[in-house]
Amino acid sequence: MDTITWHDFEQVELRIGTILEAVEFPEARKPAFKVRVDFGEFGIKWSSAQITKHYTLEQLPGRQIMGVINFPKKQIGKFMSEFLVTGFADENGDIVLAAVDKPVPNGSKLV
């Protein structure tokens, strides 16, 4: 594992946002949803998330998640992903969302 400096860590804009909407993403190569997330002062952004094993579309709106919002946008087929959804792989490799256990203001930075 490479080590990084505090300055390196501070450059990552790992922010909290609230999922406003989740929709199917049938064009994705691996099963995924498209999520629209409110990052407060940083705006509303879309991303894709391979989280279909642990979550349904109905469970996602209102949930706060962590995302990296300062990566370049990424083209995924005809869809433009605007941030990176973060999570952890379980024992089967299925993604569990990284989240907070109490509500915090949208746009708050991980410190």
N, C-alpha and C positions, 0 to 999 in steps of 0.2 A: 504494500500500500504506500502510495506517495503521500508525503505530508504537504500541507499548504500553510500559507501564512494567514494571520487574522485579516490582513488586507484582501487576500484572495477570497476569503469567506464573505467579507462585507460587500463584495461586488455581485454576489448572487442575490437577485431580487426574489427571494422565497417569501411569497405573500399569501395571506388568507383571503378566500373569496367564498361567496355563497352561490351554490348552483341554483340558477333560475329556471333552467329547462334542460331536459335530457331527451334525445331522440335517437331512433335507430340509425345505424350507419351501415347499411347493407353492402355498400361498395368496398368496405374495408377488407383487406386480405385476411386478417384475423378478426374474430368477433369483437366489436367495439360499439360504443355509443358516442354520439356527439354531445358535448355539454356546453352550455352557455353560462358563464360565471361572472358575477358582479365583484370586481376588485376595488370598489369604492372610488377614490380619486383617480385610480389607474384605468377606470373604464370597465366596460363589459366586453369579455373576450370569449372566443370559442376554442375548443380543443377536442381532440378525440381521446378516448380512454378505453383501454382493453380491460374493462371491469365487469363484464357481463356474467361472470361466474358467481360473484358475491352480491350483486346489486341488480334490482329491477329498475326500469324507467320511473316507476312510481315512487321508489324509495329515495331518489336522488334530489329532487327539488327541495330547497331549504337546508340542505346539508352543507356545512362549511368544509372546504378542502384547502390543501396547500398546493400552490403552483409556482413554478419558476416563470416569471413574466418578462425577463429580459433576454431570453434566447431569441434568435431570429425566427420569423414565421417559417413554417414548414408546410410545403405542399404535400398533401396526402390524397392522391387521385385528383378529383375535382374540388376537394375541400382544403381550405387553408387553416392550419392549426396555428393559433396565436400565443399559446403558452404550453408549458409542460405540466401535465397532471402528475402528482407524485404519489407514490404508494410503495408497499412492500410485498414481495412475493411470499405466499404461504408455502406450506410443505409440498404442494402440487404445482407451484409456479404461478398460481392465480393471484391477481393483484388485489390487495386490500388498501383502500385509500388512506393516505396520511391526512390526519385531521386533528382538530383540537377537541378537548373534552368539555370545554365551556365556551360559550359564544364570545367572540372578540370582534372589534370593528373590521369591516371589509377593508382590505388594503394593508392591514397590519403586517409588519415584517418580522420574520423569525429572527430573534436576537439571541 
